[in-house]
């Protein structure tokens, strides 16, 4: 007579299965059933692996494991210790918001700290990141999220990414241009008000029209949209840099503009807390800082767009076909079909 399994045993079995994850890895170097057995034995010996099967035809290993006990990196290492190799997976992402070599280093550091990542390289000119990782250990979404948490923009490249990248560059250039125009429209009169107050003759006329605090109030009105609207991007990226204890250019702009702005605001609202003669305004400094940096970013965006177009035009010059000699016969084939060992015919002028 068959005994009925206790309900608690069934529940524990279902719970245990629900905690398992499945992973499929490519395996290079197998050429016989004995190789399959070695890989399966190496995987079965790992803590947390409940099932492992290897297919010689597809050259892939399927593993069910408990992520609390092991992971993709440990599984790949076990395969390599058995004498085989696991080809690294790769993904290319478009990264926006980088402005200098420090940004490149920061993005590479963030990606490199992700589990399973074996190599990462970031190009500032093309704004692209190439990431190599253990299959199953990472994916494009996770990597992009890590980059975004560091204060940058990221998205996986696709077949349509070329057009999207061009559109994104145009949008970025247009955004910087619009913000620059707005900032300049407020900063120019702000700067004139601040400077003319100190000019002989002009300052006396201005003080006769309005008092000192009234002019500081006008400077406050002119500076606020420059700092917190046109310069909003510096604060968003700067705060992300500071929160990750990795300050950069954006946090420096944020600090400089904020120091000038809030000191001036305090001088306007509560001048009595300052010693005599020190309750002065520096609103124009905050506005000029943001406007000049926006000008630099706008020119940089234009230069990046031109560089990207130049690179694309160079790539278009690449040959689409090649002439090779196989079995004594010269044949013209697509460039993608050229393999190691082919004898390539290069004619004069090519």
Backbone torsions as a table, in degrees:
resi	resn	phi	psi	omega
1	UNK	NA	130.4	-178.9
2	UNK	-75.9	137.2	177.4
3	UNK	-91.0	139.3	179.5
4	UNK	-79.6	128.9	-178.9
5	UNK	-66.8	139.2	178.2
6	UNK	-58.8	145.0	-179.4
7	UNK	-59.9	-36.2	-179.3
8	UNK	-63.3	-35.5	178.9
9	UNK	-66.2	-42.6	179.2
10	UNK	-63.8	-41.9	-179.8
11	UNK	-64.0	-43.1	179.5
12	UNK	-63.3	-37.5	179.9
13	UNK	-66.0	-43.7	179.5
14	UNK	-64.8	-41.7	179.9
15	UNK	-63.4	-41.2	179.8
16	UNK	-62.9	-42.0	179.7
17	UNK	-65.5	-35.6	-176.8
18	UNK	-69.2	-20.8	-179.9
19	UNK	-85.6	-10.1	-176.6
20	UNK	-79.5	150.2	174.4
21	UNK	-120.3	150.4	178.8
22	UNK	-107.4	142.6	-178.2
23	UNK	-140.6	135.1	176.4
24	UNK	-117.8	122.1	-175.4
25	UNK	-120.8	141.7	170.6
26	UNK	-76.7	142.2	-179.6
27	UNK	-129.4	122.1	178.4
28	UNK	-101.0	148.6	173.6
29	UNK	104.0	-4.6	179.5
30	UNK	-84.0	138.9	179.1
31	UNK	-140.4	3.3	179.3
32	UNK	-158.9	174.6	-179.5
33	UNK	-65.2	-29.6	178.4
34	UNK	-64.1	-37.9	177.6
35	UNK	-63.2	-41.5	178.2
36	UNK	-59.1	-44.7	179.9
37	UNK	-62.6	-39.3	179.7
38	UNK	-64.6	-41.9	-180.0
39	UNK	-66.6	-45.3	-179.9
40	UNK	-62.2	-38.7	178.9
41	UNK	-65.7	-40.8	179.7
42	UNK	-64.5	-39.4	-179.5
43	UNK	-72.4	-40.4	-179.0
44	UNK	-64.8	-23.9	-179.4
45	UNK	-79.5	-6.0	179.6
46	UNK	-80.1	140.0	174.2
47	UNK	-65.2	134.9	176.9
48	UNK	94.1	-12.3	178.7
49	UNK	-85.9	120.2	-179.1
50	UNK	-97.0	-25.1	-179.8
51	UNK	-156.2	139.7	178.0
52	UNK	-144.9	128.9	176.7
53	UNK	-135.8	143.1	-176.5
54	UNK	-124.1	133.8	179.3
55	UNK	-109.5	117.3	-177.5
56	UNK	-69.2	-35.3	-176.8
57	UNK	-66.4	-47.6	-178.8
58	UNK	-87.7	-9.4	-178.5
59	UNK	54.8	49.7	178.9
60	UNK	-135.3	149.9	176.6
61	UNK	-115.4	130.0	177.8
62	UNK	-107.6	126.4	-173.5
63	UNK	-131.2	132.8	170.0
64	UNK	-105.6	125.7	-174.5
65	UNK	-145.2	160.5	175.5
66	UNK	-93.7	116.3	-176.3
67	UNK	-63.6	-14.7	177.4
68	UNK	-73.9	-24.7	-175.2
69	UNK	-104.0	-29.2	-178.3
70	UNK	-153.3	179.3	-178.0
71	UNK	-156.1	178.0	-178.0
72	UNK	-56.6	-39.0	-178.6
73	UNK	-64.2	-43.2	179.6
74	UNK	-67.2	-36.8	178.6
75	UNK	-65.5	-44.6	178.4
76	UNK	-63.4	-38.9	179.4
77	UNK	-64.7	-38.3	178.9
78	UNK	-64.2	-39.3	178.2
79	UNK	-64.8	-41.8	-179.3
80	UNK	-68.3	-35.6	177.6
81	UNK	-68.3	-22.5	177.4
82	UNK	-80.5	-3.1	176.6
83	UNK	102.9	12.3	-179.9
84	UNK	-121.0	180.0	-177.7
85	UNK	-132.0	151.8	177.2
86	UNK	-116.1	107.0	-179.7
87	UNK	-58.8	136.1	-180.0
88	UNK	-71.3	140.1	172.3
89	UNK	-82.5	157.9	-179.0
90	UNK	-141.4	155.3	176.4
91	UNK	-147.7	146.8	178.3
92	UNK	-116.1	129.8	-178.0
93	UNK	-122.2	149.6	172.9
94	UNK	-92.5	127.3	-175.9
95	UNK	-118.8	122.4	179.2
96	UNK	-110.1	157.2	176.9
97	UNK	97.1	-2.5	178.6
98	UNK	-81.7	138.6	-177.1
99	UNK	-126.5	-13.5	-175.5
100	UNK	-156.9	177.6	-180.0
101	UNK	-63.8	-29.2	178.0
102	UNK	-64.3	-37.5	177.5
103	UNK	-64.7	-41.5	178.9
104	UNK	-60.3	-47.0	-179.9
105	UNK	-62.7	-37.5	-179.1
106	UNK	-66.7	-43.7	179.7
107	UNK	-65.5	-43.1	178.5
108	UNK	-62.1	-37.8	179.3
109	UNK	-66.2	-43.3	-179.9
110	UNK	-62.4	-45.0	-179.5
111	UNK	-66.9	-42.3	-177.5
112	UNK	-63.7	-22.9	-179.7
113	UNK	-82.6	-8.8	179.6
114	UNK	-72.8	140.1	-179.7
115	UNK	-60.7	135.2	175.6
116	UNK	88.1	-10.0	180.0
117	UNK	-77.4	125.6	-178.5
118	UNK	-100.0	-26.6	-179.8
119	UNK	-160.8	145.8	178.4
120	UNK	-148.6	132.1	177.0
121	UNK	-133.4	137.2	-177.0
122	UNK	-122.8	133.6	179.9
123	UNK	-110.5	119.7	-177.5
124	UNK	-70.2	-39.1	-176.3
125	UNK	-65.4	-44.7	-178.6
126	UNK	-91.9	-9.1	-178.9
127	UNK	55.4	48.5	179.5
128	UNK	-128.9	147.8	176.6
129	UNK	-122.2	127.8	176.1
130	UNK	-106.7	123.2	-173.9
131	UNK	-124.1	131.9	175.8
132	UNK	-115.6	134.9	-175.2
133	UNK	-152.0	163.1	176.7
134	UNK	-65.4	128.3	-178.8
135	UNK	-53.5	131.1	179.7
136	UNK	89.4	-17.6	-177.9
137	UNK	-78.1	-31.4	-178.7
138	UNK	-141.6	171.5	172.0
139	UNK	-147.8	169.4	-174.8
140	UNK	-60.7	-37.7	-178.1
141	UNK	-65.0	-44.7	-179.8
142	UNK	-63.7	-42.7	-180.0
143	UNK	-65.4	-43.1	179.1
144	UNK	-62.5	-39.6	178.7
145	UNK	-63.4	-39.5	178.9
146	UNK	-64.2	-39.8	178.8
147	UNK	-66.5	-41.1	-179.8
148	UNK	-66.2	-35.6	177.6
149	UNK	-66.5	-22.4	177.2
150	UNK	-83.0	-2.4	175.4
151	UNK	103.4	15.3	-179.7
152	UNK	-121.4	173.9	177.4
153	UNK	-104.9	140.0	-178.0
154	UNK	-148.5	144.3	173.8
155	UNK	-155.1	149.2	-178.8
156	UNK	-70.6	143.2	177.7
157	UNK	-79.0	147.3	178.1
158	UNK	-138.0	-175.2	-179.2
159	UNK	-63.6	-27.2	-178.8
160	UNK	-97.2	8.2	-174.1
161	UNK	-66.9	-25.6	-179.9
162	UNK	-60.3	-50.1	178.7
163	UNK	-66.6	-40.4	179.8
164	UNK	-64.6	-37.7	179.5
165	UNK	-64.1	-42.9	178.5
166	UNK	-63.5	-41.3	178.4
167	UNK	-65.0	-39.7	-180.0
168	UNK	-65.3	-39.3	178.7
169	UNK	-65.5	-42.0	178.3
170	UNK	-63.3	-41.1	179.4
171	UNK	-65.4	-40.0	179.1
172	UNK	-64.3	-45.0	179.0
173	UNK	-62.5	-42.2	179.7
174	UNK	-64.5	-40.0	179.7
175	UNK	-64.8	-45.1	178.6
176	UNK	-63.6	-38.5	179.5
177	UNK	-63.8	-45.9	-179.2
178	UNK	-64.0	-42.3	179.1
179	UNK	-67.3	-36.7	178.7
180	UNK	-65.0	-43.3	179.7
181	UNK	-63.1	-42.8	178.8
182	UNK	-64.3	-45.7	-178.9
183	UNK	-62.3	-42.1	-179.7
184	UNK	-65.3	-36.9	-179.2
185	UNK	-62.3	-31.4	178.8
186	UNK	-94.0	-32.4	-174.8
187	UNK	-73.4	-36.7	-179.2
188	UNK	-60.0	-53.4	176.8
189	UNK	-65.2	-33.0	177.1
190	UNK	-61.0	-45.6	-180.0
191	UNK	-65.4	-41.2	-180.0
192	UNK	-63.8	-42.8	178.8
193	UNK	-60.8	-45.9	-177.4
194	UNK	-65.8	-38.9	-176.5
195	UNK	-79.8	-39.8	-177.3
196	UNK	-67.1	-26.1	177.5
197	UNK	-60.8	-28.8	-177.4
198	UNK	-96.4	-4.3	-178.6
199	UNK	-81.9	137.0	177.9
200	UNK	-59.3	136.1	179.5
201	UNK	86.0	-59.6	-179.2
202	UNK	-64.2	-38.5	179.3
203	UNK	-63.9	-39.7	179.4
204	UNK	-64.9	-40.2	179.2
205	UNK	-64.4	-42.9	-179.2
206	UNK	-64.9	-41.2	179.7
207	UNK	-67.9	-28.2	177.6
208	UNK	-72.0	-31.7	179.3
209	UNK	-77.2	-47.3	-178.8
210	UNK	-140.6	155.9	178.2
211	UNK	-76.0	170.1	-178.5
212	UNK	-57.8	-46.4	-177.6
213	UNK	-66.9	-31.1	177.5
214	UNK	-66.1	-40.7	178.2
215	UNK	-67.5	-36.7	176.2
216	UNK	-64.6	-36.6	176.4
217	UNK	-62.8	-39.4	177.0
218	UNK	-64.9	-40.4	177.4
219	UNK	-62.4	-39.0	177.6
220	UNK	-60.6	-44.3	179.9
221	UNK	-63.9	-39.3	-178.9
222	UNK	-74.2	-34.5	-174.8
223	UNK	-79.6	-31.4	-173.3
224	UNK	-58.4	-50.3	178.9
225	UNK	-65.3	-28.4	179.0
226	UNK	-67.5	-47.6	-175.2
227	UNK	-72.7	-45.8	-169.4
228	UNK	-102.1	-7.8	173.1
229	UNK	-110.2	-61.6	178.9
230	UNK	-63.8	-33.7	-178.0
231	UNK	-97.7	13.7	-177.1
232	UNK	-58.6	-38.5	-178.8
233	UNK	-59.7	-34.5	178.6
234	UNK	-65.9	-36.7	-179.3
235	UNK	-72.7	-39.9	179.3
236	UNK	-63.9	-50.7	-179.5
237	UNK	-70.8	-37.7	-179.7
238	UNK	-64.1	-40.9	179.0
239	UNK	-66.2	-37.5	177.1
240	UNK	-62.9	-39.7	178.5
241	UNK	-65.0	-44.7	-178.7
242	UNK	-66.6	-40.7	-178.5
243	UNK	-64.9	-24.4	177.0
244	UNK	-96.4	11.5	179.1
245	UNK	54.5	38.7	-178.5
246	UNK	-140.6	67.0	-174.5
247	UNK	-64.1	149.8	-180.0
248	UNK	-143.2	-153.3	-176.1
249	UNK	-62.0	-43.3	-177.5
250	UNK	-65.0	-40.8	179.2
251	UNK	-67.8	-30.6	177.1
252	UNK	-67.6	-43.7	177.1
253	UNK	-63.3	-43.9	179.2
254	UNK	-59.1	-44.3	-178.7
255	UNK	-65.9	-45.6	-178.3
256	UNK	-65.0	-46.6	-179.4
257	UNK	-66.4	-40.4	-178.5
258	UNK	-67.1	-40.0	-179.9
259	UNK	-60.6	-46.9	-179.9
260	UNK	-67.3	-41.2	-175.9
261	UNK	-67.8	-50.7	-173.4
262	UNK	-76.1	-27.7	172.2
263	UNK	-63.3	-44.6	180.0
264	UNK	-66.3	-37.6	178.7
265	UNK	-64.2	-40.8	177.2
266	UNK	-64.3	-38.7	178.4
267	UNK	-65.7	-29.8	179.0
268	UNK	-78.3	-44.0	-173.8
269	UNK	-82.6	-41.4	-175.7
270	UNK	-134.2	70.0	-177.8
271	UNK	-66.7	-19.9	-176.3
272	UNK	-70.4	-18.5	-178.5
273	UNK	-79.6	-8.9	-179.1
274	UNK	-97.9	149.7	172.9
275	UNK	-61.5	159.1	-177.9
276	UNK	-56.3	131.1	175.9
277	UNK	83.3	1.2	-178.2
278	UNK	-108.6	-5.6	179.6
279	UNK	-81.2	67.5	-177.3
280	UNK	-106.9	166.8	-176.2
281	UNK	-103.0	138.8	174.0
282	UNK	-127.7	27.5	179.3
283	UNK	-58.2	-35.7	-178.4
284	UNK	-64.9	-31.6	178.5
285	UNK	-65.2	-43.2	178.6
286	UNK	-61.9	-44.2	-179.8
287	UNK	-65.1	-42.2	-178.7
288	UNK	-67.0	-39.7	178.7
289	UNK	-57.6	-51.8	-177.7
290	UNK	-63.8	-43.2	-176.7
291	UNK	-65.6	-43.6	-179.4
292	UNK	-67.3	-38.6	177.8
293	UNK	-67.1	-38.1	176.2
294	UNK	-62.9	-38.0	176.6
295	UNK	-61.2	-44.4	178.0
296	UNK	-62.4	-42.2	179.6
297	UNK	-65.7	-37.3	179.3
298	UNK	-65.2	-46.1	178.0
299	UNK	-64.4	-36.6	178.7
300	UNK	-65.5	-41.0	179.1
301	UNK	-63.1	-39.6	177.4
302	UNK	-63.5	-44.7	-179.3
303	UNK	-63.6	-40.8	179.0
304	UNK	-63.4	-41.2	179.1
305	UNK	-61.6	-42.4	179.4
306	UNK	-67.9	-38.8	178.4
307	UNK	-63.4	-43.4	179.7
308	UNK	-62.1	-42.5	179.0
309	UNK	-65.0	-38.3	179.2
310	UNK	-64.7	-40.5	178.7
311	UNK	-64.6	-41.4	178.9
312	UNK	-62.4	-41.0	179.5
313	UNK	-66.0	-35.9	176.6
314	UNK	-65.4	-40.5	179.4
315	UNK	-65.9	-30.8	179.2
316	UNK	-69.2	-18.5	178.2
317	UNK	-78.8	-9.7	-179.6
318	UNK	-63.5	140.8	179.8
319	UNK	-64.1	139.8	179.3
320	UNK	-90.7	-22.3	179.9
321	UNK	-133.4	165.4	177.7
322	UNK	-141.4	148.1	176.2
323	UNK	-100.5	122.5	-179.0
324	UNK	-124.7	155.8	176.9
325	UNK	-107.1	114.2	177.8
326	UNK	-126.5	126.7	-177.9
327	UNK	57.0	34.5	177.2
328	UNK	79.1	4.2	-178.1
329	UNK	-114.9	129.7	177.4
330	UNK	-81.7	124.5	-176.4
331	UNK	-131.7	140.9	175.7
332	UNK	-97.3	123.0	-176.2
333	UNK	-131.1	160.8	174.3
334	UNK	-59.5	146.0	-175.8
335	UNK	-59.4	-28.7	-178.7
336	UNK	-68.8	-19.7	-176.2
337	UNK	-90.9	-2.3	177.1
338	UNK	-70.5	130.8	-178.5
339	UNK	-123.0	165.6	178.4
340	UNK	-60.7	133.3	-179.6
341	UNK	101.6	-13.7	177.8
342	UNK	-68.3	143.4	174.1
343	UNK	-94.6	110.1	-174.5
344	UNK	-95.1	133.7	178.8
345	UNK	-94.8	120.2	178.0
346	UNK	-116.1	115.3	-176.7
347	UNK	-88.8	160.6	179.7
348	UNK	-55.9	135.2	179.5
349	UNK	90.9	-9.4	-179.1
350	UNK	-90.8	NA	NA
